[in-house]
Amino acid sequence: MKYGIAIFPSKEVQDIANSYRKRYDPHYSLIPPHVTLKEAFEADDDYIQELIGELRLIASETKPFPLIIKKISSFSPVTNTVYLKVEPVEELMELNEKLHQGKFTKERTYAYVPHITIGQKLSDDEHSDVYGSLRMQSFDIEEQVDRFQLLYQLENGAWTVYETFKFGGVK
Amino acid sequence: MKYGIAIFPSKEVQDIANSYRKRYDPHYSLIPPHVTLKEAFEADDDYIQELIGELRLIASETKPFPLIIKKISSFSPVTNTVYLKVEPVEELMELNEKLHQGKFTKERTYAYVPHITIGQKLSDDEHSDVYGSLRMQSFDIEEQVDRFQLLYQLENGAWTVYETFKFGGVK
């Protein structure tokens, strides 16, 4: 089964992201707006149970940290993906690192750039139009992250949450 | 903000449900296949924190129970909703009852009939066709339920999981 690990921002930030995703992201209906912590990976039942123990430990060692968004950026020319840029605060980068060490799969497609995708699989022309009109926008978003979620993927490509992991000391 | 409480069945059962929902359920893209435990209700930040404490307590008192599906049924003529009928085992009915007592809102639209919706908002003719062809199907599904989820609704109608509550004694 395919699993992934993500942070869901607040409803407010998800609503902002969806206002763009509705038009520009073909994955709009497969998963709510999110910050990917670990890309899709394969795990059988035994392996995922082992990882769940690790996830609980990692969560307990993590302190709540700020999710800061100031602007929209793009992965072009690598891919025509437009995103809300999430500031790479130390705690977030460390958390990502821990999910690619030890018992976890270590493969990465790219170096970690935390983001919330708002448009993808755009043609070059669409990308120019969309990013051209959004790149000047600025945001002043800062909220607390206090949990992450383990999800699995259904046959139709949609994701279901399997479990929530709250950070240490969070009620 | 609007919250709801649901059980997500296994990937296997969700994939079966989605094979019907894709064609017959306009809510297909808003939430994965689920058993609703408590319909959408309003809660502010303080109230939901209070309820989360209750949910933790209720989960700790609940033992894993079987999710049993044998057939497809319909709420017609009340609504043209077709569903996988979930057997009303005692533990499930008790859990539902606890979520409509004490600090929880008590309003119910209908008496509780546990189900996984696979088609809704069908015209009378569509309903006759769909239910007519599905009512003779039988299933032999039995799996363990060991958790439920608290979700909130985004402005576009989609649902995001806020927290998982595992039953007592479940690792």
Interface residues (C-beta under 8 A of the other chain):
Chain A: M1 F8 K11 Q14 D15 N18 K22 Y28 S29 L30 P32 Q49 I52 R147 Q149 Y152 L154 E155 N156 A158 W159 T160 V161 Y162 E163 T164 K166 K171
Chain B: M1 F8 K11 Q14 D15 N18 K22 Y28 S29 L30 P32 Q49 I52 R147 Q149 Y152 L154 E155 N156 A158 W159 T160 V161 Y162 E163 T164 K166 K171
